[in-house]
């Protein structure tokens, strides 16, 4: 459950429940939204860093929540001379000018069974399989701000965490129903989806001459996908954390998250915790 991410980070001791952060790494207490606020100990340099404490503070206050900044004692006199910038890095959902970092959610998908498509069938892949994906984008309320494909791979970027999560659920369910003519494509085609949330840079790709997002967090999202079980959608801890925070305002995001475990990423990228997305009420994943 998404709420479990908040429960696991609940603070102990006296005082009202709160979200705590040290240097921008936050933990979120499971409490009533009106009782939840964000406390951070930081420095002016960290406040100004893109995708860091400032970005989270703006994300938190944009949802009508209180932020308390506790400057280290030796830096307290600097607060008056270096107040927190009002134009701090925008959080998820904010307009992003080119060359600026903003928090987005990346979705990578790979078509499982693509190598089994015969030469006779391959002509049906674009109009029927990719056509079904296109209709899912056009007909649904969740719209990616960037979309790209290459071969059997899909790449999308979303402004909001829950938009990406709901679309991932819709896409996996749609592909499971095999929305193509019988015999035109293999019956065992499926997808594996990976989602990750983090600060990325908006830029123009001079090769394809289109706007795109780039940065280390795009690579992080891409490294998740090869480890995902076929027909499933797995998400990073950062995605789960943002979903848990948004669940404080709306406990019904349209999907649930189950902890999968510590998973080794592709290309010796390292081992990280992952969560599986599932439709609300579908029962806990069996892995």
Phi, psi and omega in degrees: 000150177295322181300334181297327178296324178286319180298319183296335183258009183298140181274161181246164175100182184286166177098165182290152175302148182203164171266132182245149176213145173235113181065027174097355178264110191258151168236142189245123179284146176271105184204178174295141183306322184292341182262000188260127175220169189247127179240130180224140170255122189210185177229161178305324181294317180291326178299326184273351184287136182293135179074010183255220186298318181300317180298318181289323178300317179292319177303318183291313182290333179295343178258019174075025182251158186273143176238132174242127180254121179253098179291141172306146187309316185289346181251358183305319180296342183280347184298318181294323181280333182229070180293159178299134183292142178280344180255040182299163182307129183292152176270192182299139175093348182277149176301142185236113175287154180301140179085006181246146176277142173210158182275120179230168174246123180262140176237123173247137179224145179232138180276114180278126181098005181300323182293345180271355179289128182280166178299328179288328183273338190300332180294342181270348186296310182296307183291328186263310181283302179294331175297321178294321177297318179300319178293325178297322178290314185290323187271347184260163178285341182269118183240123174290149178272341175222136178222138177209155175222153169208118183060241180259017183251144176238143178223127179221151177234133182241147176290321188243144179299312185288334172298314180296318181296315180294321179294321179300319178296314180298318183293314180296321179293320180296314180295326179296335179276357177054070184279050177223160182298138181302127179091343181286331178220158179302143181291338185266014176295138175210184179229153167242130185242142177232138179230143178209145180243133180182171180287130180226162185256127175278130181207171174261124175280112185290345180281308180268353177058047178222157174290142177208174176244143181220167179137174184297332181284336172294317177297321179300316179297319181295326182288341179288317193307315182297341182270350185285141176291143180305139179079007183242163174236118181245148184229156180284169177295325178296317176300314181297323180294314178297320178297321179294321179295315180293334179291344175295328178273320182221105184285005182238075183284348181102002176203162174243162179236131175242136180291127179270314181139185175279117187242136177284126180277165180291158175058037177056036184285339181125179180246130185221155176286140178231155181233144178261133174276142173212156179295145179300131178083004182276356181089153184294141181298146176269359180088000000 
